[in-house]
Every structure is written in structure tokens, then in C-alpha cells.
Amino acid sequence: KPQGLANTAWAFATLGVLAPQLFDAIARASKKRIGNLKPQGLANIAWAFATLNVRAPEFFDAIAHASEQRIGTFNAQELANTAWAFATLGMSAPQLFDAI
């Protein structure tokens, strides 16, 4: 399930455990299910990748697009975490930032 992927990424980041192969797999699997992630899941997964400095440009493009589509359903914390993640990784997402 998509939320399980987000929760796994969040847990590893919270513990400070860098697992490159796991995060590659999470990015691939989550990208396929990006439309099923809720705003909290999108924000948490972006936060987790940024916390561990895991760059995944194609995945972040998908996160940006999915977030733009549902920006009105994000709460303030989810918006802040998503913006922080993109900024921390230096990922360009002008349309997302315009929407925020």
C-alpha cells in the first residue's frame, strides 16, 4: 500500500538510517502509486528523502505533479514539509511553489 511505503521511509528517516537500496525501491514503487498517496503521505515521503539527503529527481517530479493536483487538500504542516523537502534537496518545482 502507498501509505505503508511513506511510513517506512518516514521511520527510517526519523531513526537516521540511510538505506539507499530501500529508498530506491520506495521511489520506484511509490511513483507507480503516486495517485493513491494522500497529502500526508506525499509530504512525509518527501520529508524522509530530504532528511536523509536522498536525491530522486524523477520521483520528486512525480511528487510535485501529484501535490500540485491536490494542493487544496494539504494542511499547513504538509505544505511546509513538502516545501522544505524540495528546498533542502535543491529540487526545482516552480509550479508547485507557485501553488503553495
N, C-alpha and C positions, 0 to 999 in steps of 0.2 A: 504494500500500500504506500502511496506517496507520503502520507504523514509519517509513516514509520521511517522512511528514508531521511526526512527532515529531522526527526527526533534522534536518529542515530548520529547524523552529522553534528547536531547541537550537543549531544552528550560527549562526543569525542573532543569537540572544541572547548566545551566547559572544563573538561579534565586536562586540556592542553596536550592531547595525544595526536600527534601528526601521523597519519596513516595514508600515504599517497595513493596506494592501490585501491584502498577502500573509497577514498574521495573521488577517484577517477570513476569507479563503479557507481557511486552515488550520483555523480554528474550525468553519466550515460543513462542510468535508469530513470532519474528524475526528469531529464529532458524529454523522455518519451511520455511521461505522465504529467507534464507541467500544468496542463489544463485542469488537472484534478487537485492540485495543491491549493489550499486556502491561503488567504493573505498571511496568516501566522506562519504557515509552512514555508511560503516563499521568503518571508523576512528572516525566519530562523535559519534556513539553509544558506541564504546569502551571508548572514552574520557568521555562521560557523566557518564557511570558506574563508571569509576575510579575517576572522580571529586567528586562524592558523596560516594565513597568508598563502592560501591555495588559489592559484590563478587558473580559471577555466573560462576563457573568453567566450566560446560558443555557448556554454551553459549560461553564462551571465547575460548574453544577448537574449536567450530564451526567457530568463527570469525577468529581464527588463520588459520584454514584449508582453508577457503574461501579467506583469504588475501594472503596466500602462492600461491594459484592457479592464482591470478591476480596481483601479486606484481609488475609486469612490467607496470601496468596501474596506479599505485599510484603516486601522485606527492610528492614532498619533505615534504610538510606540513602534508599530510595524513600519510606518513611513520612515521614522528616524533610523531604525535598524537597517532598513533597506538602503537608504541614502548613505549611511555610514559605511556599509559594506562596499558599495560601489566606489565611494571616495577613497576608502582605505586601500583598496586594490588598484586604484587609478583607472578604473574601468569607465569608459565613456558611455554615457546613456542620456544624451541631451533630451530626447523626448520624454523619458521617464522623469528627469529632473524638472522639465517644464510642467509635467503633470502634477508633480509633488508641490 
